[in-house]
Amino acid sequence: MDSRPWLNHYDAPVRHEVEVPEVPLHSFLEHQAHQRPGRACTIFKGASLTYAQVNDMADRLAAALVKIGLHKGQPVGIFMPNTPQFVIAFYAILKAGGVVVATNPLYSPREIEHQLNDSGVEVMLVMSNFYRRIKEVQPQTPLNTLIVSNIKEQLPPILAFLFSLTKEKKDGHRVELDAGDLWMKDLIARVSPLQRKTLGPEDLALYQYSGGTTGLSKAAMATHRNLVANTLQLRAWLHTCQEGEEVTLMAIPLFHVYGMIAGMSFGIASGSTLVMVPNPRDLKDLLHSINRYQPTLFPGVPTLYNAINNHPDVKAGKVKLGSIRACISGSAPLLRETKETFERLNLRLNDDGSIAIDPYFETSRRGIFAVGDVHGDIKLITVAWAEGIQSAIYAFKEITSPYWLNEKRLRDHKITMIGEKITQAARQTPRHGTSRDE
């Protein structure tokens, strides 16, 4: 009996295993800043930052975090939507040796308070329109310092000026900071990069909180090796990705590990330009970004694809979708009907050998895929799990964290059960000739 039946579902160019280098996650950003310093790393409302600029800002902010007392392994919060500031803050925390704790900006005060207390966050980077919400819960948490950014800091000059006149005060972005809190732009402007702490692959990089649908949200602990491996998995699976040529539509939230890895980390590792969409529910803005920047990669969720399918401008052919060569679908099953509607609209999920990936099984546990424990050499990871899409599981070694924050290790028999379920599903899924036939 074939012990790894999922391998039969791989596209021919996809390797059965990937080598995971012993580097920190931010090494992808540093590599691109060296190889492609002038290429746009982020685009936000028409303003772009190059890889060299993003890396330099992250270096400076990392130095500032160290200067205010951040130590290796200390959790640092991010409370921001999809903006260039999130990307800079994320990599700055890693470069300073900290552990990222990204929180959903839509959370209630009670949910925010729980995560801050559970993780022990003392420093948080926050967008100015959320500043007062965080200040409300601060007295009940360990939080000491807020580092604040105004969204207009990364807007084009004309838009920033108009924003100041019409929206900044009305929408709550204009704030006066309390004593002890700091402006992110000031820290970046006045602090020079410092020699960073040495980080190993087993050092913690992320506390990723579950959605809390079955109780209080819990944090899975992910190491640099976990996230580097997840990034390289996806890079190997999307074998048609062209290094330094892609444009990624970054509409799924970066505070969720799916967007963080399948969007941001994968995009940066491949030298892609990230088109930042702070509110994916604003379909007018999202479709404008598609028309203007012609993205080639689009990680999303079925509800978002359905909304695009049914938008009158898309149906009327006013939105140019043909640039998108690969989509990734997560958080829920991607139905065949949704996929086929996209194809009718010339959004080709499987064109040029690319496929749709659905990180559906236990997405919040260990990165964007469902994985086993560190016990044993082979780890199981679902890469496509939905009606109408091939079932596939990636095998690789020594990458996953074995425990939740503040909880005991997962028991071996639970991991065995997960592996058995995945294997059974892979065997039951009919094999088609190629992903193009799906």
N, C-alpha and C positions, 0 to 999 in steps of 0.2 A: 504493500500500500504506500502511495506517495505521501511522505510525511509533511510536505509543504505544497499542498494542491493549489494554493493561491498563486504560486509562481506561474502556473499555466495561463493566468489571466493578464500577465504583464505584456505590454507592448515589447516587440523584439529589441529595440534599442535600450530598454531600461535595465540597468544592472540589478542583479539580485541582492547585492549588498553595497553599502557605501562605506568608505573610509571616513572616520570622524577625526579630524585633526585636533590636537590638544591646544586649542586657542580659545580666547574669550569671545563672546558673541559680538562685541564691538569691533573685533578685528575685520569684519566684513566692511564696515563703514570706513575704517582706516585704509584698507586695501583700495577701495574705490576712490578715496580722496587722493591717493598716490597715483593710481592708474588713470583716473578720469577726473582730475581736479576741476575742470571747467564744465563738466556735464551737469545739467540740472538734477538735483537730488529731490527737491520738492517744488511744486507749483501750487500756489494758493491765491485764488481770485486774480490771477494774472501776474503775481509777483513770484519770482523764482529764487531759490538759493542753490548754489552749486554744492557738489560734494565737498569741496575744499572749505567752503563757508560753514556748512553744517558741522563738519568735523572740528573746525577751529572753535566754533561756538560751544560745541559739546566739551572740548578740552578746557575752555575757559570756565564754563559753568562747573565742570568737575573740580577744577582747582578751587573755585569759590566754595563748593560744598565741603571740601576738605578743610578749608580755612575756617569755616564756621563750626567745625568739630565732627564732621561725618567720619565714622570709622568703618573699617572693612566688615562686611556682613550686616551693616545696619540697614533696616528697611526705610525706604523713602517713598512717599506717596506722589501720585500724579492724578490731578483732577481736572482734566482738559478734554475737549473734543478733538477730532482729527484736524490738527493744525501743524505747521512747522514747529511750533513750540513744543508739542508733544514729542516729536522725533528728537529734538535737541535735548529735552529733559531726560528722555529714556536713555539715550546713549551717555549723557553726562553722569547719570547715576551709576551706570555700569563702569564707566571709566574711573569713577571715584571709589570703586569697590563696594558700592551699595547694592541693595536688593530692591528691585522695582515692585511697588504695590500700586497698580493702576485701578482706580475706582470709577465706577459708572457715574457720570455727571448727573444722571437722572435719579440717582438714589435719594431716598428720603433721609432726613436727619438721623432717624433711628438706625437705618442701614449703614450710613456713613460712620456713626459712632461705634457700631459693632466692629466694622473692619479696622478702624483706627486702633481700638483697644485690643483686638485680637492679634494684630500684626505688630503693635508697638511702635507705630510710625510717630516720629518726633518732628520730622521735616516734611513738608508737602509743597509741591509745585502746583499752582492753581491759576485758572483763568480769572480775570478780575470780576467778571459778572457772577462768579460763584463764591467770591471772597467772603461775603457776609454770611452765606449759608454755612461755610466751614467755621467761621468765627463763632457761630451760634453753638456748635457742638464742641468746640475746643476745650471749654472748662471741664468737660466730662471725659477727656481723653489725654493721652500722653503728649499730644501735639504742642510743640514749643514755637516753631518758626514756620511762617508761610512765605514762600517765594512766589511772587505774583507777576503775571504777564497780561497785558492788554492785547486783545485780538488784533487791534489796529497796528501793532508793532510789525507785523509781517504782511500788511496790506500794501498794495502799490500806493505811491504818494497821493495821487488824486483821490483814490477811494478812502485812504486814511483821513484825508482832510474832510471829505463829505461825511464820513462816519462820525468824526468828531462833532460836526455841526448838527447832524440829524438823529443819530442813534446812540451815541456813546452814553449820554446821561439818561435818556429815556429807557434804554434797555439794561441799565444797571452796570455798565462797563466802567464808568468813571467813579473811582473810589479813592479815599484817603486811607493810607495804611496806618495801622496801629503801631505803636512802639515795638520794635523787635522784628517786625516783618520787613521784607526786602523786595525790591523790584528786580525781576530776572534780567532785564536789559541792562540795568546798572552793574550788576555783578559781571555780566559778560563783557561790558565795556571796560571795566577797571581792573579786572584780574587777569594776569598772564598765566598761560598753561604751566603746570608743574609736572615734575616726574611722578607718574602714577604708581599705585601699589601693584605688586605682582599678583596676578590672578591665575589660578589653575582651573582646569576643566571641571573639577568637582566643587568649586566655589559656587555658592548660591547666586542666582541672577534674578529670580522672580518668585513672588508669592502670588499665584493665580487663584483668585477666589471663584468658587462655583456660584451658580445663579441663586442658590438658596431655595429652590423649589420644593425640597423635601425637608426643610428646616433652616436653621441658621447657615449662612454661607461659610464654606471652609476653604482654606488656602492650601492648594497643592504646591509643594516646594520644587522648583525647577532649577537645575544647575546650568552653568554655561554650556556644558557638554550636551545636556538635553536639548537646548534650544538651537545650538549649532547643528546637532544631528537632525532635528526637525526641519531646519532650513535646507540642509543639504539633501534630505529625503525628497523634499518637494522639487528642488532643483534637478535631481536625477529623474524624477517622474515626469516633469514637464521638459522632456528632452529636446523639444523644438525651440525652447527659449533661446533668444539670441543675446549673448552677453553684450551689455552696453547699448542695446538698441531698443529695449522695451519701454513702454509707458504703462504704468499700473494705475487703474482707477481705484483710489483708496477711499471707498465709501463705507465699508464695514468698520465698526468702531475699533480703534486701536487699544482701548482698555480691555478688550476681550482677546484671549490668546490666539483665536483664529485670525483676527485682523492683524494682531501684533506679529505673528510668524508668517502666515500665508500671504499677508499683504506687505507689511513694512520690512521684516527681516529678509524674506525671500526677495523682495524687490531690490533692496539695497545690496544683497549678496550678488545679484545678477546685474548690478549697475543700471537698474531701471530708474526712470523718473516717476516719482509718486505724485499723482494729482490728488490733492487733499480735498475731501468733501466732508465738511463738518456736520452736516445734517442730511443723511440720505433720504429722509422723508420729504425733503424739499426737491421734488422731482424736476421742477423747472431748472434749478441750479445744477442738478446732476446731469440732466440731458444737455444742458448748455456746456458742461465740462466735456462730455463725450464729443459733441460737435466741434468744440474748439481745439481740444488737445488730442483727439483721435487715439484713445488708449488701445493698447494691444492685449493687455491682461486685465481681467475683471474678476476679482474674488467677491462673491456676494452671497446672498441667501435667497431661498425660493420666493419669499414674499416680495423681495425687491425685484427679482426677475419677472414675477407676475405683474407687478405694478408697471414695469417698463413695457411688458407685452401689451398691456391694456391702455397705455397712454395714447390719446388721440394723435399727438404729433408723431409718435412712432408708427402708428398704423397708417398715417398719411404719408410716411416716407420723408418727413421733415428732419429726422435725426439720422445721421450717418453712423450706422452700427458696424459697417463692414471692416473697420480697422481691427476689431476685437478678434484675436486669433485663439484665445483660450480663456475659458471661464472656470472658476472654482466655486463649488456650491457647498455651503456648510450650514450647520445648526438644525437642519430638518431635512427629511428626504426630498430629493429633487424628482418630481414626477415626470414621466415620459411626455405627458401633454405639455408641460412647461418647456421642456427641452425642444420639442418639435415646433412649438410656437416661435421660440427664438430662432430656430433654423429657417422658418418661413419668413422671418423678418431679417434674414441675412446675418444674424448673429450666430456664427458657426461654432458650436461647442467643440466639434471634433475635426475641424478643418486642419490641413497640414500635419496630421498625426497627433494634434493636441487632444486632450480628453477633459471631461468634467470630473472633478474629484469631489467626493462628498465625505468630509470628516464628521460622520454622523454618530458613530457609536462612542458614547462617553466622551464628548468633546472637551469637557472642562477638566478631565482628570490629569493628563500629562502632556500638555501641548495640544496641537490640533488633531492628533490622532489618538485612538484608543490603544493603550499599550499595556504590557505586562510589567512585572516587577523585575528587579535586578538579579533575582535568583536564577541561575542558569545562563547559558551563553546566548540563546536566541530570544529576541523580543518580538512580539506580534503587534503589528500596527495596521489598522484598517485604513485604506486609502480611497476606496470608493464603495459606498454602502447605501444604495437607494434603488428604488424601482426604476428599471430601464437603464441602469448603469452597471458596468461590470464590477463584480466584487473582487477586491484585490487586497493583499496584505503584504507589507514590506517587512523583510527580516533584516536585522542588523544587531550589533553587539554593544553591550556596555554603555547604554545611554540614559537609562531612566532613573528618576528618583524613586526611592522605595517608600516614602511616607508623606503623610499630610502634616502640615504645621500643627503643633500641639496635640498630635495623636500618635498612636502606636503604628508600627509597620503593618502594611496589608498582609494578611495571612496567605500562605502559599496556596491553600485550596481555592481561595477566591480567584487568584490569578489563573489557576488551572481551569476553573469553570469558564472564565472569560476566553481563554485560548481554545477550549473545546467548542464554545459557541461560534467563534470566528471561523474555525476550521470547518465546522458543519455547514455554515452558511456558504463558505467558499466552494465546498463540494457540491452543494445543491444548486449553485448558480450556473446556468448553461453557458458554456463557452462559445463565444462568437469568433469569427475569423480575426478581426482586428477591431480596434476601438472605433474605427470609422463605420463599422456595421452596427454599432450600438444604437 
